Amino acid sequence: MNTNERRVVVAVDESEESMHALSWCLNNLFSPDTNNTLVLLYVKPPLPVHSSFDAAGYIFSNDVIKAVEKYATESVNSVMNRAEAVYRNFQNNIHVKRVVGCGDAKDVICGTVEKLEADTLVMGSHGYGFIKRALLGSVSDYCAKHVKCPVVIVKHPEEN
């Protein structure tokens, strides 16, 4: 690999925090004299898999499943379009790759970073407090502990 080549994965989602992290990444990690690959990684939650009746007795028809899949596709397109609006104005030599995964966000992000042999992982911080973070877990904390490359967790300015 060329020493001037850099592969940076930015985890993006519907949040303002992820778009802020993308903007920070572009302003601080890329320079015009390098070959850059920016990997935009969006993780869709897994589709619910149920038998024809779940515990509550609801029927998941094909129409419901198709509606959920359509919503997931629209979410991916919406997030990627917002990300494109952020990176469009940067003049650096950036090759953009879009990757969409499905599953548990922390596992998909860590697996993608390893598979792509990323140089850096950039993530936004949702700014959860101690209790919410303890209950929900923090994807960024998990990734920081489990990926082999450096991880940059970008706080939203309102968190400071």
C-alpha positions as CSV (number, residue, x, y, z in Angstrom):
1,M,0.0,0.0,0.0
2,N,1.3,3.5,-0.9
3,T,2.3,5.5,2.2
4,N,0.3,8.4,1.0
5,E,-2.9,6.3,0.7
6,R,-5.3,6.5,3.5
7,R,-8.5,4.5,4.0
8,V,-10.9,6.1,6.5
9,V,-14.2,4.6,7.5
10,V,-16.8,7.0,8.8
11,A,-19.9,5.4,10.4
12,V,-22.9,7.4,9.3
13,D,-26.6,7.3,10.4
14,E,-29.6,9.5,10.6
15,S,-28.1,11.6,13.4
16,E,-26.6,15.1,13.2
17,E,-23.7,13.7,15.2
18,S,-22.6,11.4,12.4
19,M,-22.7,14.2,9.8
20,H,-20.7,16.4,12.1
21,A,-18.1,13.6,12.5
22,L,-17.9,13.3,8.7
23,S,-17.4,17.0,8.3
24,W,-14.7,17.0,11.0
25,C,-13.0,14.0,9.3
26,L,-12.9,15.8,6.0
27,N,-11.5,19.0,7.6
28,N,-8.9,17.3,9.7
29,L,-7.8,13.9,8.3
30,F,-7.5,14.5,4.6
31,S,-5.0,16.6,2.7
32,P,-4.7,17.4,-1.0
33,D,-1.4,15.5,-1.5
34,T,-2.7,12.1,-0.5
35,N,-4.7,9.3,-2.1
36,N,-7.7,9.1,0.1
37,T,-10.5,6.6,0.3
38,L,-13.5,7.7,2.4
39,V,-15.7,4.7,3.2
40,L,-19.2,5.8,4.3
41,L,-20.6,2.9,6.4
42,Y,-24.3,2.8,7.2
43,V,-25.7,-0.1,9.2
44,K,-29.3,-1.1,8.8
45,P,-30.9,-2.8,11.8
46,P,-31.8,-6.4,11.0
47,L,-35.3,-7.1,9.7
48,P,-37.5,-8.8,12.3
49,V,-37.7,-12.5,11.6
50,H,-40.8,-14.1,13.0
51,S,-43.0,-17.1,12.3
52,S,-46.4,-16.2,11.0
53,F,-47.4,-15.5,14.6
54,D,-45.1,-13.8,17.1
55,A,-45.5,-13.9,20.9
56,A,-48.2,-11.3,20.8
57,G,-50.1,-13.1,18.0
58,Y,-49.5,-10.5,15.3
59,I,-49.3,-11.6,11.7
60,F,-46.4,-10.3,9.7
61,S,-47.7,-10.3,6.2
62,N,-45.6,-9.9,3.1
63,D,-46.9,-6.3,2.8
64,V,-45.6,-5.4,6.2
65,I,-42.2,-6.9,5.5
66,K,-42.1,-5.1,2.1
67,A,-43.0,-1.8,3.8
68,V,-40.2,-2.3,6.4
69,E,-37.7,-3.1,3.6
70,K,-38.8,0.0,1.7
71,Y,-38.4,2.2,4.7
72,A,-34.9,0.7,5.3
73,T,-33.9,1.4,1.7
74,E,-35.2,5.0,1.9
75,S,-33.2,5.5,5.1
76,V,-30.0,4.3,3.4
77,N,-30.6,6.7,0.5
78,S,-31.5,9.6,2.8
79,V,-28.3,9.1,4.9
80,M,-26.0,8.7,1.9
81,N,-27.5,11.8,0.2
82,R,-26.9,13.8,3.3
83,A,-23.4,12.5,3.5
84,E,-22.8,13.4,-0.2
85,A,-23.9,17.0,0.6
86,V,-21.2,17.2,3.3
87,Y,-18.3,15.8,1.2
88,R,-19.3,17.3,-2.2
89,N,-17.6,20.6,-1.6
90,F,-14.2,19.2,-0.5
91,Q,-11.5,19.6,-3.2
92,N,-9.2,17.0,-1.9
93,N,-8.4,13.9,-3.9
94,I,-11.1,11.7,-2.2
95,H,-12.5,8.5,-3.6
96,V,-15.8,7.8,-1.9
97,K,-17.0,4.2,-1.3
98,R,-20.5,3.5,0.1
99,V,-20.9,0.4,2.2
100,V,-24.2,-0.7,3.7
101,G,-24.3,-3.4,6.3
102,C,-27.1,-5.1,8.2
103,G,-27.1,-6.3,11.7
104,D,-25.9,-5.2,15.1
105,A,-24.1,-1.9,14.5
106,K,-21.1,-2.6,16.7
107,D,-20.4,-6.0,15.1
108,V,-20.9,-4.7,11.5
109,I,-18.7,-1.7,12.0
110,C,-15.9,-3.7,13.6
111,G,-16.1,-6.4,10.9
112,T,-16.1,-3.9,8.1
113,V,-13.2,-2.0,9.5
114,E,-11.2,-5.2,9.7
115,K,-12.3,-6.5,6.3
116,L,-11.3,-3.2,4.6
117,E,-8.1,-2.9,6.6
118,A,-9.0,0.7,7.5
119,D,-6.4,3.1,8.7
120,T,-8.9,5.0,10.9
121,L,-12.4,4.7,12.1
122,V,-14.4,7.9,12.7
123,M,-17.6,8.0,14.6
124,G,-19.9,10.6,16.1
125,S,-20.8,10.6,19.7
126,H,-24.5,10.6,20.6
127,G,-23.6,12.1,24.0
128,Y,-25.6,9.6,26.1
129,G,-25.3,10.1,29.8
130,F,-24.0,7.4,32.1
131,I,-27.3,5.7,32.8
132,K,-28.4,5.6,29.1
133,R,-25.0,4.4,28.0
134,A,-25.0,1.7,30.7
135,L,-28.5,0.5,29.6
136,L,-28.1,0.8,25.8
137,G,-24.3,0.3,25.5
138,S,-22.2,2.6,23.5
139,V,-21.3,1.5,19.9
140,S,-18.4,3.9,19.8
141,D,-17.0,2.6,23.1
142,Y,-17.3,-1.0,21.9
143,C,-15.6,-0.2,18.6
144,A,-12.8,1.7,20.3
145,K,-12.0,-1.4,22.3
146,H,-12.3,-4.0,19.5
147,V,-10.9,-2.6,16.3
148,K,-7.2,-2.6,15.5
149,C,-6.9,0.8,13.9
150,P,-7.1,4.2,15.6
151,V,-10.7,5.3,16.4
152,V,-11.7,9.0,16.5
153,I,-14.9,9.7,18.4
154,V,-16.0,13.2,17.4
155,K,-18.2,15.0,20.0
156,H,-20.9,17.3,18.7
157,P,-20.2,20.9,19.6
158,E,-23.3,21.0,21.8
159,E,-21.8,18.2,24.0
160,N,-18.7,20.2,25.0
